[in-house]
Amino acid sequence: MSVADETKRVLLDIYGRLPKDKAKEFMDKIRIRLKDLDTDPILGYGLLGAAIGAVCEMVPPLNWIFDLDHGVADGAVIGGLIGFLKSRNLNAQDEKIRQVIKEELANVLA
């Protein structure tokens, strides 16, 4: 999982201010809760699109039917576009990340 640079700075700042035993517990809990969040769909969908384009380019009937000369590039562009559209939900996901940080910080300090 990748986290935005601003979020990393906030987490490192919180980590530096907590007592050592609480800091480790806090970071472990944050990792567990955030590891399933996908924050970079553009790259994943772009690679998937390129792979599908390569397969379509290699299979003669598909190549002839769709007249694919640049299937890898076309697939990457289409996949990247789909990833971009999915990434519009990242603002909502950033809010979830902030909420997780607040909850785990409250739990560690309680």
LOFI-276302 format. One record per atom (N, C-alpha, C, O, CB): residue number from 1; chain; atom name; x, y, z. Coordinates in steps of 0.1 Angstrom, whole numbers. Glycine has a CB too. Layout:
BEGIN
<NUM 'A' 'CA' <X Y Z>>,
...
***
This chain:
BEGIN
<1 'A' 'N' <8 -12 0>>,
<1 'A' 'CA' <0 0 0>>,
<1 'A' 'C' <9 12 0>>,
<1 'A' 'O' <19 13 7>>,
<1 'A' 'CB' <-10 0 12>>,
<2 'A' 'N' <5 22 -8>>,
<2 'A' 'CA' <13 35 -7>>,
<2 'A' 'C' <4 45 -1>>,
<2 'A' 'O' <-8 46 -3>>,
<2 'A' 'CB' <17 39 -22>>,
<3 'A' 'N' <11 54 6>>,
<3 'A' 'CA' <4 64 14>>,
<3 'A' 'C' <9 78 8>>,
<3 'A' 'O' <21 79 5>>,
<3 'A' 'CB' <5 63 29>>,
<4 'A' 'N' <1 88 8>>,
<4 'A' 'CA' <5 101 3>>,
<4 'A' 'C' <16 106 12>>,
<4 'A' 'O' <17 103 24>>,
<4 'A' 'CB' <-7 111 3>>,
<5 'A' 'N' <25 115 6>>,
<5 'A' 'CA' <36 120 13>>,
<5 'A' 'C' <32 128 26>>,
<5 'A' 'O' <38 127 36>>,
<5 'A' 'CB' <44 129 4>>,
<6 'A' 'N' <21 136 24>>,
<6 'A' 'CA' <16 144 36>>,
<6 'A' 'C' <12 135 47>>,
<6 'A' 'O' <15 137 59>>,
<6 'A' 'CB' <4 153 31>>,
<7 'A' 'N' <5 124 44>>,
<7 'A' 'CA' <1 114 54>>,
<7 'A' 'C' <13 108 61>>,
<7 'A' 'O' <13 105 73>>,
<7 'A' 'CB' <-8 103 48>>,
<8 'A' 'N' <23 104 53>>,
<8 'A' 'CA' <35 98 58>>,
<8 'A' 'C' <42 108 68>>,
<8 'A' 'O' <46 104 79>>,
<8 'A' 'CB' <45 95 47>>,
<9 'A' 'N' <42 121 65>>,
<9 'A' 'CA' <48 131 74>>,
<9 'A' 'C' <41 132 87>>,
<9 'A' 'O' <47 133 98>>,
<9 'A' 'CB' <49 145 67>>,
<10 'A' 'N' <27 131 86>>,
<10 'A' 'CA' <19 132 98>>,
<10 'A' 'C' <22 120 107>>,
<10 'A' 'O' <23 121 119>>,
<10 'A' 'CB' <4 133 94>>,
<11 'A' 'N' <22 108 100>>,
<11 'A' 'CA' <24 96 108>>,
<11 'A' 'C' <38 96 114>>,
<11 'A' 'O' <39 92 126>>,
<11 'A' 'CB' <23 83 99>>,
<12 'A' 'N' <48 100 107>>,
<12 'A' 'CA' <62 101 113>>,
<12 'A' 'C' <62 111 125>>,
<12 'A' 'O' <69 109 134>>,
<12 'A' 'CB' <72 104 102>>,
<13 'A' 'N' <55 122 123>>,
<13 'A' 'CA' <55 132 134>>,
<13 'A' 'C' <48 126 146>>,
<13 'A' 'O' <53 128 158>>,
<13 'A' 'CB' <47 144 129>>,
<14 'A' 'N' <37 119 144>>,
<14 'A' 'CA' <30 113 156>>,
<14 'A' 'C' <39 102 162>>,
<14 'A' 'O' <40 101 174>>,
<14 'A' 'CB' <16 106 151>>,
<15 'A' 'N' <45 94 153>>,
<15 'A' 'CA' <54 84 158>>,
<15 'A' 'C' <65 90 167>>,
<15 'A' 'O' <69 84 177>>,
<15 'A' 'CB' <60 76 146>>,
<16 'A' 'N' <71 101 162>>,
<16 'A' 'CA' <82 107 170>>,
<16 'A' 'C' <78 113 183>>,
<16 'A' 'O' <86 114 192>>,
<16 'A' 'CB' <88 118 162>>,
<17 'A' 'N' <65 116 185>>,
<17 'A' 'CA' <60 122 197>>,
<17 'A' 'C' <55 112 207>>,
<17 'A' 'O' <54 115 219>>,
<17 'A' 'CB' <49 132 194>>,
<18 'A' 'N' <53 100 203>>,
<18 'A' 'CA' <47 90 212>>,
<18 'A' 'C' <59 83 219>>,
<18 'A' 'O' <70 82 214>>,
<18 'A' 'CB' <39 79 204>>,
<19 'A' 'N' <56 78 231>>,
<19 'A' 'CA' <66 69 238>>,
<19 'A' 'C' <69 57 229>>,
<19 'A' 'O' <61 53 222>>,
<19 'A' 'CB' <61 65 252>>,
<20 'A' 'N' <81 52 230>>,
<20 'A' 'CA' <86 41 221>>,
<20 'A' 'C' <77 29 221>>,
<20 'A' 'O' <74 24 210>>,
<20 'A' 'CB' <100 37 225>>,
<21 'A' 'N' <72 25 233>>,
<21 'A' 'CA' <63 13 233>>,
<21 'A' 'C' <50 16 226>>,
<21 'A' 'O' <44 8 219>>,
<21 'A' 'CB' <61 8 247>>,
<22 'A' 'N' <45 28 229>>,
<22 'A' 'CA' <32 32 222>>,
<22 'A' 'C' <34 34 207>>,
<22 'A' 'O' <25 32 200>>,
<22 'A' 'CB' <26 44 229>>,
<23 'A' 'N' <45 40 203>>,
<23 'A' 'CA' <47 43 189>>,
<23 'A' 'C' <47 30 181>>,
<23 'A' 'O' <41 30 170>>,
<23 'A' 'CB' <61 50 188>>,
<24 'A' 'N' <54 20 186>>,
<24 'A' 'CA' <54 7 178>>,
<24 'A' 'C' <40 1 177>>,
<24 'A' 'O' <36 -3 166>>,
<24 'A' 'CB' <64 -3 185>>,
<25 'A' 'N' <33 1 188>>,
<25 'A' 'CA' <19 -4 188>>,
<25 'A' 'C' <11 4 178>>,
<25 'A' 'O' <3 -2 171>>,
<25 'A' 'CB' <13 -3 202>>,
<26 'A' 'N' <12 17 178>>,
<26 'A' 'CA' <4 26 170>>,
<26 'A' 'C' <7 23 155>>,
<26 'A' 'O' <-2 21 147>>,
<26 'A' 'CB' <7 41 172>>,
<27 'A' 'N' <20 22 151>>,
<27 'A' 'CA' <24 19 137>>,
<27 'A' 'C' <19 5 133>>,
<27 'A' 'O' <15 4 121>>,
<27 'A' 'CB' <39 21 135>>,
<28 'A' 'N' <20 -4 142>>,
<28 'A' 'CA' <16 -18 138>>,
<28 'A' 'C' <1 -18 135>>,
<28 'A' 'O' <-3 -24 125>>,
<28 'A' 'CB' <19 -28 150>>,
<29 'A' 'N' <-7 -11 144>>,
<29 'A' 'CA' <-21 -11 141>>,
<29 'A' 'C' <-25 -3 129>>,
<29 'A' 'O' <-34 -7 121>>,
<29 'A' 'CB' <-28 -5 153>>,
<30 'A' 'N' <-18 7 126>>,
<30 'A' 'CA' <-20 15 114>>,
<30 'A' 'C' <-17 7 101>>,
<30 'A' 'O' <-25 6 92>>,
<30 'A' 'CB' <-12 28 113>>,
<31 'A' 'N' <-6 -1 102>>,
<31 'A' 'CA' <-3 -9 90>>,
<31 'A' 'C' <-13 -20 88>>,
<31 'A' 'O' <-17 -22 76>>,
<31 'A' 'CB' <11 -16 93>>,
<32 'A' 'N' <-18 -26 99>>,
<32 'A' 'CA' <-28 -36 97>>,
<32 'A' 'C' <-41 -31 91>>,
<32 'A' 'O' <-47 -37 82>>,
<32 'A' 'CB' <-31 -43 111>>,
<33 'A' 'N' <-45 -19 96>>,
<33 'A' 'CA' <-58 -14 91>>,
<33 'A' 'C' <-57 -8 77>>,
<33 'A' 'O' <-67 -7 70>>,
<33 'A' 'CB' <-63 -3 101>>,
<34 'A' 'N' <-46 -3 73>>,
<34 'A' 'CA' <-44 4 60>>,
<34 'A' 'C' <-39 -5 49>>,
<34 'A' 'O' <-39 -1 38>>,
<34 'A' 'CB' <-36 16 62>>,
<35 'A' 'N' <-35 -17 52>>,
<35 'A' 'CA' <-28 -25 42>>,
<35 'A' 'C' <-38 -29 31>>,
<35 'A' 'O' <-33 -32 20>>,
<35 'A' 'CB' <-22 -38 48>>,
<36 'A' 'N' <-50 -30 33>>,
<36 'A' 'CA' <-60 -34 23>>,
<36 'A' 'C' <-65 -22 14>>,
<36 'A' 'O' <-71 -25 4>>,
<36 'A' 'CB' <-72 -40 29>>,
<37 'A' 'N' <-61 -10 18>>,
<37 'A' 'CA' <-65 1 9>>,
<37 'A' 'C' <-56 3 -3>>,
<37 'A' 'O' <-44 2 -2>>,
<37 'A' 'CB' <-65 14 18>>,
<38 'A' 'N' <-62 4 -14>>,
<38 'A' 'CA' <-55 6 -27>>,
<38 'A' 'C' <-55 20 -31>>,
<38 'A' 'O' <-66 26 -33>>,
<38 'A' 'CB' <-61 -3 -38>>,
<39 'A' 'N' <-43 27 -31>>,
<39 'A' 'CA' <-43 41 -33>>,
<39 'A' 'C' <-37 45 -47>>,
<39 'A' 'O' <-36 57 -50>>,
<39 'A' 'CB' <-36 48 -23>>,
<40 'A' 'N' <-34 35 -55>>,
<40 'A' 'CA' <-28 38 -68>>,
<40 'A' 'C' <-34 29 -79>>,
<40 'A' 'O' <-27 21 -84>>,
<40 'A' 'CB' <-13 37 -68>>,
<41 'A' 'N' <-47 31 -83>>,
<41 'A' 'CA' <-53 23 -93>>,
<41 'A' 'C' <-48 26 -107>>,
<41 'A' 'O' <-50 17 -116>>,
<41 'A' 'CB' <-68 24 -92>>,
<42 'A' 'N' <-43 37 -109>>,
<42 'A' 'CA' <-39 41 -123>>,
<42 'A' 'C' <-28 31 -128>>,
<42 'A' 'O' <-30 26 -139>>,
<42 'A' 'CB' <-34 55 -124>>,
<43 'A' 'N' <-18 29 -120>>,
<43 'A' 'CA' <-7 21 -125>>,
<43 'A' 'C' <-12 6 -127>>,
<43 'A' 'O' <-9 0 -137>>,
<43 'A' 'CB' <4 21 -114>>,
<44 'A' 'N' <-20 1 -117>>,
<44 'A' 'CA' <-25 -13 -118>>,
<44 'A' 'C' <-34 -15 -130>>,
<44 'A' 'O' <-32 -25 -137>>,
<44 'A' 'CB' <-32 -16 -106>>,
<45 'A' 'N' <-43 -6 -133>>,
<45 'A' 'CA' <-52 -7 -144>>,
<45 'A' 'C' <-44 -5 -157>>,
<45 'A' 'O' <-47 -11 -167>>,
<45 'A' 'CB' <-64 2 -143>>,
<46 'A' 'N' <-35 4 -157>>,
<46 'A' 'CA' <-27 6 -169>>,
<46 'A' 'C' <-19 -6 -173>>,
<46 'A' 'O' <-18 -10 -185>>,
<46 'A' 'CB' <-17 18 -167>>,
<47 'A' 'N' <-13 -13 -163>>,
<47 'A' 'CA' <-5 -25 -166>>,
<47 'A' 'C' <-14 -36 -170>>,
<47 'A' 'O' <-11 -44 -179>>,
<47 'A' 'CB' <3 -29 -153>>,
<48 'A' 'N' <-26 -37 -164>>,
<48 'A' 'CA' <-36 -47 -168>>,
<48 'A' 'C' <-40 -45 -182>>,
<48 'A' 'O' <-41 -54 -190>>,
<48 'A' 'CB' <-48 -48 -158>>,
<49 'A' 'N' <-43 -32 -186>>,
<49 'A' 'CA' <-47 -29 -199>>,
<49 'A' 'C' <-36 -32 -209>>,
<49 'A' 'O' <-39 -37 -220>>,
<49 'A' 'CB' <-51 -14 -200>>,
<50 'A' 'N' <-24 -29 -206>>,
<50 'A' 'CA' <-13 -33 -215>>,
<50 'A' 'C' <-12 -48 -217>>,
<50 'A' 'O' <-9 -52 -228>>,
<50 'A' 'CB' <0 -27 -209>>,
<51 'A' 'N' <-13 -55 -206>>,
<51 'A' 'CA' <-13 -70 -208>>,
<51 'A' 'C' <-24 -75 -217>>,
<51 'A' 'O' <-22 -84 -225>>,
<51 'A' 'CB' <-13 -77 -194>>,
<52 'A' 'N' <-36 -70 -215>>,
<52 'A' 'CA' <-47 -74 -223>>,
<52 'A' 'C' <-45 -70 -238>>,
<52 'A' 'O' <-48 -78 -247>>,
<52 'A' 'CB' <-61 -68 -218>>,
<53 'A' 'N' <-40 -58 -240>>,
<53 'A' 'CA' <-36 -54 -253>>,
<53 'A' 'C' <-26 -62 -260>>,
<53 'A' 'O' <-27 -65 -272>>,
<53 'A' 'CB' <-31 -39 -253>>,
<54 'A' 'N' <-16 -67 -252>>,
<54 'A' 'CA' <-6 -76 -258>>,
<54 'A' 'C' <-12 -89 -262>>,
<54 'A' 'O' <-8 -94 -272>>,
<54 'A' 'CB' <6 -78 -247>>,
<55 'A' 'N' <-21 -94 -254>>,
<55 'A' 'CA' <-27 -107 -257>>,
<55 'A' 'C' <-36 -105 -270>>,
<55 'A' 'O' <-35 -114 -279>>,
<55 'A' 'CB' <-36 -112 -245>>,
<56 'A' 'N' <-43 -95 -270>>,
<56 'A' 'CA' <-52 -92 -282>>,
<56 'A' 'C' <-43 -90 -295>>,
<56 'A' 'O' <-47 -94 -306>>,
<56 'A' 'CB' <-61 -80 -280>>,
<57 'A' 'N' <-32 -84 -293>>,
<57 'A' 'CA' <-23 -82 -304>>,
<57 'A' 'C' <-17 -95 -309>>,
<57 'A' 'O' <-14 -96 -321>>,
<57 'A' 'CB' <-12 -72 -300>>,
<58 'A' 'N' <-15 -105 -300>>,
<58 'A' 'CA' <-8 -117 -304>>,
<58 'A' 'C' <-18 -128 -310>>,
<58 'A' 'O' <-14 -137 -317>>,
<58 'A' 'CB' <-1 -123 -293>>,
<59 'A' 'N' <-31 -126 -307>>,
<59 'A' 'CA' <-41 -136 -311>>,
<59 'A' 'C' <-46 -131 -325>>,
<59 'A' 'O' <-53 -121 -326>>,
<59 'A' 'CB' <-53 -138 -301>>,
<60 'A' 'N' <-42 -139 -336>>,
<60 'A' 'CA' <-46 -134 -349>>,
<60 'A' 'C' <-60 -130 -352>>,
<60 'A' 'O' <-63 -120 -357>>,
<60 'A' 'CB' <-42 -145 -359>>,
<61 'A' 'N' <-70 -138 -347>>,
<61 'A' 'CA' <-84 -134 -350>>,
<61 'A' 'C' <-88 -121 -344>>,
<61 'A' 'O' <-94 -112 -350>>,
<61 'A' 'CB' <-94 -145 -346>>,
<62 'A' 'N' <-83 -119 -331>>,
<62 'A' 'CA' <-86 -106 -325>>,
<62 'A' 'C' <-79 -94 -332>>,
<62 'A' 'O' <-84 -83 -333>>,
<62 'A' 'CB' <-82 -107 -310>>,
<63 'A' 'N' <-67 -97 -335>>,
<63 'A' 'CA' <-59 -87 -342>>,
<63 'A' 'C' <-65 -83 -355>>,
<63 'A' 'O' <-65 -71 -359>>,
<63 'A' 'CB' <-44 -92 -345>>,
<64 'A' 'N' <-70 -92 -363>>,
<64 'A' 'CA' <-77 -89 -375>>,
<64 'A' 'C' <-90 -82 -373>>,
<64 'A' 'O' <-94 -73 -380>>,
<64 'A' 'CB' <-78 -102 -384>>,
<65 'A' 'N' <-98 -87 -364>>,
<65 'A' 'CA' <-111 -82 -362>>,
<65 'A' 'C' <-110 -67 -357>>,
<65 'A' 'O' <-118 -59 -362>>,
<65 'A' 'CB' <-119 -90 -351>>,
<66 'A' 'N' <-102 -65 -347>>,
<66 'A' 'CA' <-101 -51 -342>>,
<66 'A' 'C' <-90 -42 -348>>,
<66 'A' 'O' <-89 -31 -344>>,
<66 'A' 'CB' <-99 -52 -327>>,
<67 'A' 'N' <-83 -48 -358>>,
<67 'A' 'CA' <-72 -41 -365>>,
<67 'A' 'C' <-63 -34 -355>>,
<67 'A' 'O' <-61 -22 -355>>,
<67 'A' 'CB' <-79 -30 -374>>,
<68 'A' 'N' <-57 -42 -346>>,
<68 'A' 'CA' <-48 -37 -336>>,
<68 'A' 'C' <-34 -37 -341>>,
<68 'A' 'O' <-28 -47 -344>>,
<68 'A' 'CB' <-49 -46 -323>>,
<69 'A' 'N' <-28 -25 -342>>,
<69 'A' 'CA' <-14 -24 -345>>,
<69 'A' 'C' <-6 -20 -333>>,
<69 'A' 'O' <6 -24 -332>>,
<69 'A' 'CB' <-12 -13 -356>>,
<70 'A' 'N' <-13 -14 -323>>,
<70 'A' 'CA' <-6 -10 -311>>,
<70 'A' 'C' <-14 -14 -299>>,
<70 'A' 'O' <-18 -5 -291>>,
<70 'A' 'CB' <-4 6 -311>>,
<71 'A' 'N' <-17 -27 -298>>,
<71 'A' 'CA' <-26 -32 -287>>,
<71 'A' 'C' <-21 -29 -273>>,
<71 'A' 'O' <-29 -26 -264>>,
<71 'A' 'CB' <-28 -46 -289>>,
<72 'A' 'N' <-8 -30 -271>>,
<72 'A' 'CA' <-2 -27 -258>>,
<72 'A' 'C' <-4 -13 -254>>,
<72 'A' 'O' <-9 -10 -243>>,
<72 'A' 'CB' <13 -31 -258>>,
<73 'A' 'N' <-1 -4 -263>>,
<73 'A' 'CA' <-2 11 -259>>,
<73 'A' 'C' <-17 14 -258>>,
<73 'A' 'O' <-21 22 -249>>,
<73 'A' 'CB' <4 19 -270>>,
<74 'A' 'N' <-25 9 -267>>,
<74 'A' 'CA' <-40 12 -266>>,
<74 'A' 'C' <-46 7 -253>>,
<74 'A' 'O' <-53 13 -246>>,
<74 'A' 'CB' <-47 6 -278>>,
<75 'A' 'N' <-42 -6 -249>>,
<75 'A' 'CA' <-46 -12 -237>>,
<75 'A' 'C' <-42 -4 -225>>,
<75 'A' 'O' <-49 -2 -215>>,
<75 'A' 'CB' <-42 -26 -236>>,
<76 'A' 'N' <-29 1 -225>>,
<76 'A' 'CA' <-24 8 -214>>,
<76 'A' 'C' <-31 21 -212>>,
<76 'A' 'O' <-34 26 -201>>,
<76 'A' 'CB' <-9 11 -216>>,
<77 'A' 'N' <-35 28 -223>>,
<77 'A' 'CA' <-42 41 -223>>,
<77 'A' 'C' <-56 38 -217>>,
<77 'A' 'O' <-61 46 -208>>,
<77 'A' 'CB' <-43 47 -237>>,
<78 'A' 'N' <-63 28 -222>>,
<78 'A' 'CA' <-76 25 -218>>,
<78 'A' 'C' <-76 21 -203>>,
<78 'A' 'O' <-84 26 -195>>,
<78 'A' 'CB' <-83 14 -226>>,
<79 'A' 'N' <-66 13 -199>>,
<79 'A' 'CA' <-65 9 -185>>,
<79 'A' 'C' <-62 21 -176>>,
<79 'A' 'O' <-67 22 -165>>,
<79 'A' 'CB' <-55 -2 -184>>,
<80 'A' 'N' <-53 29 -181>>,
<80 'A' 'CA' <-49 41 -173>>,
<80 'A' 'C' <-61 50 -171>>,
<80 'A' 'O' <-63 56 -160>>,
<80 'A' 'CB' <-38 49 -180>>,
<81 'A' 'N' <-70 52 -181>>,
<81 'A' 'CA' <-82 60 -180>>,
<81 'A' 'C' <-91 54 -170>>,
<81 'A' 'O' <-97 61 -162>>,
<81 'A' 'CB' <-89 61 -194>>,
<82 'A' 'N' <-93 41 -170>>,
<82 'A' 'CA' <-102 34 -160>>,
<82 'A' 'C' <-96 36 -146>>,
<82 'A' 'O' <-104 39 -137>>,
<82 'A' 'CB' <-103 19 -164>>,
<83 'A' 'N' <-83 35 -145>>,
<83 'A' 'CA' <-77 37 -132>>,
<83 'A' 'C' <-78 51 -127>>,
<83 'A' 'O' <-81 54 -115>>,
<83 'A' 'CB' <-62 34 -133>>,
<84 'A' 'N' <-77 61 -136>>,
<84 'A' 'CA' <-79 75 -133>>,
<84 'A' 'C' <-93 77 -128>>,
<84 'A' 'O' <-95 84 -118>>,
<84 'A' 'CB' <-77 84 -145>>,
<85 'A' 'N' <-103 71 -135>>,
<85 'A' 'CA' <-117 73 -130>>,
<85 'A' 'C' <-119 67 -117>>,
<85 'A' 'O' <-127 73 -108>>,
<85 'A' 'CB' <-127 67 -140>>,
<86 'A' 'N' <-113 56 -114>>,
<86 'A' 'CA' <-114 49 -101>>,
<86 'A' 'C' <-107 58 -90>>,
<86 'A' 'O' <-111 57 -79>>,
<86 'A' 'CB' <-109 35 -101>>,
<87 'A' 'N' <-96 65 -94>>,
<87 'A' 'CA' <-88 72 -84>>,
<87 'A' 'C' <-96 84 -79>>,
<87 'A' 'O' <-91 91 -70>>,
<87 'A' 'CB' <-75 76 -90>>,
<88 'A' 'N' <-106 88 -86>>,
<88 'A' 'CA' <-114 100 -81>>,
<88 'A' 'C' <-120 97 -67>>,
<88 'A' 'O' <-123 106 -60>>,
<88 'A' 'CB' <-125 103 -91>>,
<89 'A' 'N' <-120 84 -63>>,
<89 'A' 'CA' <-125 81 -50>>,
<89 'A' 'C' <-115 82 -39>>,
<89 'A' 'O' <-117 80 -28>>,
<89 'A' 'CB' <-131 67 -50>>,
<90 'A' 'N' <-103 87 -43>>,
<90 'A' 'CA' <-92 87 -34>>,
<90 'A' 'C' <-94 98 -23>>,
<90 'A' 'O' <-89 96 -12>>,
<90 'A' 'CB' <-79 90 -41>>,
<91 'A' 'N' <-101 108 -26>>,
<91 'A' 'CA' <-104 118 -16>>,
<91 'A' 'C' <-112 112 -4>>,
<91 'A' 'O' <-109 115 7>>,
<91 'A' 'CB' <-112 130 -22>>,
<92 'A' 'N' <-122 104 -8>>,
<92 'A' 'CA' <-129 97 3>>,
<92 'A' 'C' <-121 88 10>>,
<92 'A' 'O' <-122 86 23>>,
<92 'A' 'CB' <-141 90 -3>>,
<93 'A' 'N' <-111 81 3>>,
<93 'A' 'CA' <-102 72 10>>,
<93 'A' 'C' <-92 79 19>>,
<93 'A' 'O' <-89 74 30>>,
<93 'A' 'CB' <-94 64 -1>>,
<94 'A' 'N' <-88 91 15>>,
<94 'A' 'CA' <-79 99 24>>,
<94 'A' 'C' <-87 103 37>>,
<94 'A' 'O' <-80 102 48>>,
<94 'A' 'CB' <-75 112 17>>,
<95 'A' 'N' <-99 105 36>>,
<95 'A' 'CA' <-107 108 48>>,
<95 'A' 'C' <-108 96 57>>,
<95 'A' 'O' <-107 97 69>>,
<95 'A' 'CB' <-122 113 45>>,
<96 'A' 'N' <-109 84 51>>,
<96 'A' 'CA' <-109 71 59>>,
<96 'A' 'C' <-96 69 66>>,
<96 'A' 'O' <-95 65 77>>,
<96 'A' 'CB' <-112 59 49>>,
<97 'A' 'N' <-85 73 59>>,
<97 'A' 'CA' <-71 71 64>>,
<97 'A' 'C' <-70 81 76>>,
<97 'A' 'O' <-65 76 87>>,
<97 'A' 'CB' <-60 74 54>>,
<98 'A' 'N' <-74 93 75>>,
<98 'A' 'CA' <-74 102 86>>,
<98 'A' 'C' <-82 97 98>>,
<98 'A' 'O' <-78 98 110>>,
<98 'A' 'CB' <-79 116 82>>,
<99 'A' 'N' <-93 91 95>>,
<99 'A' 'CA' <-102 86 106>>,
<99 'A' 'C' <-95 74 113>>,
<99 'A' 'O' <-95 73 125>>,
<99 'A' 'CB' <-116 82 101>>,
<100 'A' 'N' <-89 66 105>>,
<100 'A' 'CA' <-81 54 111>>,
<100 'A' 'C' <-70 59 120>>,
<100 'A' 'O' <-68 54 131>>,
<100 'A' 'CB' <-76 45 100>>,
<101 'A' 'N' <-63 69 116>>,
<101 'A' 'CA' <-52 75 124>>,
<101 'A' 'C' <-57 80 137>>,
<101 'A' 'O' <-52 78 147>>,
<101 'A' 'CB' <-44 86 116>>,
<102 'A' 'N' <-68 88 136>>,
<102 'A' 'CA' <-74 94 148>>,
<102 'A' 'C' <-78 83 158>>,
<102 'A' 'O' <-76 84 170>>,
<102 'A' 'CB' <-86 103 145>>,
<103 'A' 'N' <-85 73 153>>,
<103 'A' 'CA' <-90 62 161>>,
<103 'A' 'C' <-79 54 168>>,
<103 'A' 'O' <-79 52 180>>,
<103 'A' 'CB' <-99 52 153>>,
<104 'A' 'N' <-68 51 160>>,
<104 'A' 'CA' <-57 43 166>>,
<104 'A' 'C' <-49 52 175>>,
<104 'A' 'O' <-44 46 185>>,
<104 'A' 'CB' <-48 38 155>>,
<105 'A' 'N' <-48 64 173>>,
<105 'A' 'CA' <-41 73 182>>,
<105 'A' 'C' <-48 74 195>>,
<105 'A' 'O' <-42 74 206>>,
<105 'A' 'CB' <-39 87 176>>,
<106 'A' 'N' <-61 75 194>>,
<106 'A' 'CA' <-70 76 207>>,
<106 'A' 'C' <-68 62 214>>,
<106 'A' 'O' <-68 62 226>>,
<106 'A' 'CB' <-84 78 203>>,
<107 'A' 'N' <-68 51 207>>,
<107 'A' 'CA' <-67 38 213>>,
<107 'A' 'C' <-54 36 220>>,
<107 'A' 'O' <-53 31 232>>,
<107 'A' 'CB' <-69 27 203>>,
<108 'A' 'N' <-43 41 214>>,
<108 'A' 'CA' <-30 39 220>>,
<108 'A' 'C' <-28 48 232>>,
<108 'A' 'O' <-22 44 242>>,
<108 'A' 'CB' <-19 42 209>>,
<109 'A' 'N' <-33 60 231>>,
<109 'A' 'CA' <-32 69 242>>,
<109 'A' 'C' <-42 67 254>>,
<109 'A' 'O' <-40 73 265>>,
<109 'A' 'CB' <-33 83 237>>,
<110 'A' 'N' <-51 58 252>>,
<110 'A' 'CA' <-61 56 262>>,
<110 'A' 'C' <-56 47 273>>,
<110 'A' 'O' <-63 44 283>>,
<110 'A' 'CB' <-74 49 256>>,
***
